[in-house]
Amino acid sequence: MTALSLVFLFSCAPVNLYTINMAYTPSETAAAGADDTGNVKVTVARFIDSRSIEDKMIIGRVVSSDGGTIPVLPKYLKPVDAVTSGIRECLSTAGYSLSPEIPVWDLRSDSIGKGWGTLLIGGTIDKLEIVCHKDGIKKNYRANVKLTIVFADARNARVFRKMEIEANPSLVHVRFSEKMLEEQINKALSDSIEQVFGNRETMQKILGETAGD
């Protein structure tokens, strides 16, 4: 079999899986941190994937016009790692001092570890998916990321605030590609993260609720 024949054979093979690089991508409007960012030691705990799906690695699906579906999986980072590292990157860009430790935390006050800095951040992934419906010429992309963020005063082992954030961008296009799946889920992830951690006013209020600030 010639090399050309092999290329043709593999190009005609049915696709049964799409993989994309899910990651936080900072926007041009992401704000700098609060006034006292340098005096605050922030610890970001590993997020908890609370999505009601059996396989936590699945982050979406592509639906063909005949109703068939093909799953979408992350290429490098698991969903919990993409969310956790995305929040850390957003905070680091804003000038916060981050702890190198990424603890496992069940979001309870009585399980906060000693030495977890000043501000402890954790939470749950409630929704995270990218869906593309391939309806004839039009390709309808819809992404959805919903997170519950939990803030705690680590020095006094006190949870003081919970917030729900959500982003659901959509796109209609004539072209389909893994890259476009990637762009939409990353936009949803980044938009949701920056609603809180890229918002100077919001973070200033949160820091004001930690004891001793």
C-alpha positions in Angstrom: 0.0 0.0 0.0 1.4 3.4 -1.0 1.8 6.3 1.4 -1.0 8.2 -0.5 -3.3 5.2 0.1 -2.6 5.2 3.8 -3.3 9.0 4.1 -6.6 8.4 2.3 -7.5 5.5 4.5 -7.0 7.3 7.7 -8.7 10.5 6.5 -11.8 8.4 5.8 -11.7 6.7 9.2 -14.7 7.6 11.4 -14.1 10.1 14.2 -15.1 8.7 17.6 -13.5 11.3 19.9 -12.5 15.0 19.9 -9.9 16.3 22.3 -9.2 20.0 23.1 -6.8 22.0 25.2 -8.9 23.5 27.9 -7.2 26.5 29.7 -7.7 29.9 31.1 -7.0 32.6 28.5 -6.7 36.1 30.1 -8.8 38.9 28.5 -7.6 42.3 27.6 -9.9 43.8 30.2 -8.8 41.7 33.2 -8.2 44.1 36.1 -5.2 44.4 38.4 -5.6 43.2 41.9 -6.9 45.0 45.0 -4.7 47.7 46.7 -3.2 45.3 49.3 -2.6 42.2 47.1 1.1 42.0 48.2 0.1 41.6 51.8 -2.3 38.7 51.3 -1.2 35.1 51.0 -3.7 33.3 48.9 -4.2 29.5 48.8 -6.3 28.0 46.1 -7.6 24.5 47.0 -8.3 21.9 44.3 -11.8 22.3 43.0 -14.4 19.6 43.4 -16.1 18.3 40.3 -19.8 18.0 41.3 -21.2 17.7 37.8 -24.0 15.1 37.6 -22.3 13.0 35.0 -20.8 9.5 35.3 -17.5 10.2 33.4 -15.9 13.3 34.9 -13.4 13.5 32.0 -16.1 14.3 29.4 -16.4 18.1 28.8 -18.9 18.1 25.9 -20.2 16.5 22.8 -20.7 17.0 19.1 -24.2 16.2 17.8 -24.6 15.4 14.1 -27.8 16.1 12.1 -28.9 12.5 12.5 -28.7 12.7 16.3 -25.4 10.8 16.7 -23.0 12.1 19.3 -19.2 12.2 19.7 -17.7 13.0 23.1 -15.3 15.8 23.7 -12.4 15.3 26.2 -9.6 17.5 27.5 -6.3 17.0 25.8 -4.0 17.8 28.8 -5.7 19.0 32.0 -8.5 17.3 33.8 -11.5 19.7 34.4 -10.6 20.3 38.1 -7.0 21.1 37.2 -8.0 23.5 34.4 -10.3 25.4 36.7 -7.9 25.4 39.7 -4.9 26.4 37.6 -7.0 29.0 35.7 -8.0 30.8 39.0 -4.4 30.7 40.2 -3.2 32.2 36.9 -5.8 35.0 37.1 -4.8 35.8 40.7 -1.1 35.7 39.9 -1.6 38.0 36.9 -3.4 40.5 39.2 -0.4 40.5 41.6 -1.5 38.3 44.4 1.0 36.3 46.4 0.1 32.6 45.8 0.9 29.7 48.1 2.6 26.9 46.1 0.4 24.4 48.0 -2.9 23.3 46.4 -4.6 21.4 49.2 -7.6 19.1 49.0 -10.4 20.9 50.9 -14.0 19.8 51.5 -15.2 23.4 51.8 -15.9 23.1 55.6 -14.5 25.6 58.2 -13.4 22.8 60.5 -11.2 21.2 57.9 -9.1 24.3 57.0 -5.4 23.5 57.6 -3.0 25.6 59.5 -0.6 27.5 57.3 -3.0 27.8 54.4 -2.3 31.5 54.1 -4.6 34.5 54.7 -7.3 33.9 52.1 -8.4 30.4 51.2 -10.3 29.8 47.9 -12.1 26.6 47.0 -15.3 25.5 45.3 -17.2 23.2 43.0 -17.6 22.8 39.3 -21.4 22.7 38.8 -21.4 22.8 35.0 -18.7 22.6 32.4 -19.4 21.6 28.8 -19.1 22.5 25.1 -21.8 21.3 22.8 -21.8 21.7 19.0 -24.9 20.9 16.9 -23.9 20.2 13.3 -27.2 21.1 11.6 -26.5 21.2 7.9 -24.5 24.2 6.9 -24.7 25.9 10.3 -22.6 24.7 13.2 -24.1 25.9 16.6 -21.6 26.0 19.4 -22.7 26.5 23.0 -20.5 26.5 26.0 -21.5 26.6 29.7 -19.3 26.9 32.8 -20.9 27.4 36.3 -18.8 27.4 39.4 -19.5 27.9 43.1 -16.7 29.7 44.8 -16.1 29.5 48.5 -13.9 32.0 50.4 -12.5 31.5 53.8 -10.3 33.4 56.3 -7.7 30.7 56.7 -6.0 32.2 59.8 -9.3 31.9 61.7 -10.7 28.8 60.0 -13.8 30.7 58.9 -15.8 30.4 55.7 -17.3 33.8 55.1 -18.7 33.9 51.6 -20.0 31.7 48.7 -20.6 33.0 45.2 -22.0 31.4 42.0 -20.6 32.5 38.7 -21.6 31.4 35.3 -20.8 32.1 31.6 -22.4 30.6 28.5 -21.1 32.0 25.3 -22.4 30.8 21.9 -21.4 30.9 18.3 -23.0 30.0 14.9 -20.5 29.3 12.2 -20.3 27.5 8.9 -17.1 25.7 9.9 -16.5 23.0 12.4 -13.2 22.3 14.1 -11.7 21.2 17.4 -10.1 24.6 17.6 -13.5 26.3 17.6 -14.7 23.9 20.3 -11.6 24.8 22.3 -12.1 28.6 21.8 -15.7 28.5 23.1 -15.1 26.4 26.2 -12.0 28.5 27.1 -14.0 31.7 26.7 -16.7 30.3 29.1 -14.0 29.3 31.6 -12.1 32.6 31.4 -15.2 34.8 31.5 -16.5 33.0 34.6 -13.2 33.2 36.4 -12.7 36.9 35.6 -16.2 37.8 36.9 -14.7 37.5 40.4 -10.9 37.2 40.3 -10.4 39.7 37.5 -12.8 42.2 39.1 -10.8 44.7 41.3 -13.9 46.0 43.2 -15.2 42.5 44.0 -11.8 41.3 45.2 -11.4 44.4 47.4 -14.7 43.6 49.2 -13.7 40.0 49.7 -10.3 41.0 51.2 -12.2 43.3 53.5 -14.0 40.4 55.0 -10.9 38.6 56.1 -10.0 39.2 59.7 -7.1 41.6 60.4 -7.3 43.3 56.9 
